[in-house]
Amino acid sequence: MCHAELVHELIMLFSILSILFTIPFGALPVFLITAICATLFDSMFVMIQRYNRPRLVRIYERQNK
């Protein structure tokens, strides 16, 4: 679960870095809108994983007793 969260955080970083493609292509509004949308979309999964982690740890510990 931590691995999946890290992957989504990296995707968020790469989507922000996609704004650098405006240099060769020159379409700033397009890259800016897609970068913001992709970052918000992946942040949703990071929040879900952070919310569920303590619950899943408790379930895992309960099963291993």
C-alpha positions in Angstrom: 0.0 0.0 0.0 2.9 2.4 0.7 4.4 1.4 -2.6 1.1 2.3 -4.4 1.0 5.6 -2.6 4.5 6.4 -3.6 3.7 5.6 -7.3 0.8 7.9 -7.3 2.9 10.7 -5.7 5.5 10.2 -8.5 2.8 10.3 -11.1 1.7 13.6 -9.6 5.2 14.9 -9.8 5.6 13.8 -13.4 2.3 15.4 -14.4 3.5 18.7 -13.0 6.8 18.3 -14.9 4.8 17.9 -18.1 4.3 21.6 -18.0 7.9 21.7 -19.3 6.6 20.5 -22.6 5.2 23.9 -23.2 8.8 25.0 -24.2 8.9 23.0 -27.4 5.2 22.9 -28.2 4.0 26.3 -26.8 0.5 25.2 -25.7 0.7 26.4 -22.1 -3.1 26.3 -21.3 -3.4 22.7 -22.5 -0.5 21.4 -20.6 -1.4 23.4 -17.5 -5.0 22.1 -17.4 -4.0 18.5 -18.0 -1.3 18.7 -15.3 -3.7 20.1 -12.8 -6.4 17.6 -13.6 -3.9 14.7 -13.4 -2.5 15.9 -10.1 -5.9 16.2 -8.6 -7.0 12.8 -9.9 -3.9 11.0 -8.4 -4.1 13.0 -5.1 -7.5 11.4 -4.6 -5.9 7.9 -4.6 -3.1 9.1 -2.2 -5.7 10.3 0.2 -7.8 7.1 0.0 -4.7 5.0 0.7 -3.6 7.2 3.6 -7.1 7.0 5.0 -7.4 3.2 4.7 -3.9 2.3 5.9 -4.5 2.4 9.7 -7.7 0.4 9.2 -6.0 -2.2 7.2 -3.1 -2.4 9.7 -5.6 -3.1 12.5 -7.3 -5.8 10.4 -4.0 -7.4 9.6 -2.9 -7.3 13.3 -6.2 -8.8 14.4 -5.9 -11.7 11.9 -2.3 -12.5 13.0 -3.2 -12.9 16.7 
